[in-house]
């Protein structure tokens, strides 16, 4: 009987360290999960979707001449920031009306800035695309997806109208005919111009 009691006590004593080890492992696992969740949350909050009334995320890209350009270079001007790609048919349909905007409102302080999201395999198609459409506004190249996370685009084309202080005033998802007066309310309000009509400037 005494031997049985001694054996039971020994088993209990042996089980206690095992339970203690499981508790430590569980606590460590919880701590790791909390840390991972915290890192993910911080990263996601760092790149919240751009919103109207918030400052447009900064970026640094190169133009077709490999010249570095930053969005903040255009502070003091209204920026028409358009994301597009050579393989995007709606983008191609929208481009001529963007050229009209550039021709009509550059003198009033508008910068039409087109960021191509063509990846490395299709960047070679950008110059002939621009030439074929006689586009004269600045084109930047984002072949490595630098703007993907900060801007969290729904697709292309997508346009951000940014005021002189760098604040987003309008977000347009999908193509738009920028020669229509009902498309220009925010833009012309920022430029403080009230055109009766938008003149279509023929390509040269």
Order of alpha helices (4+ residues) and beta strands (2+ residues): alpha-beta-beta-beta-alpha-beta-alpha-beta-alpha-beta-beta-alpha
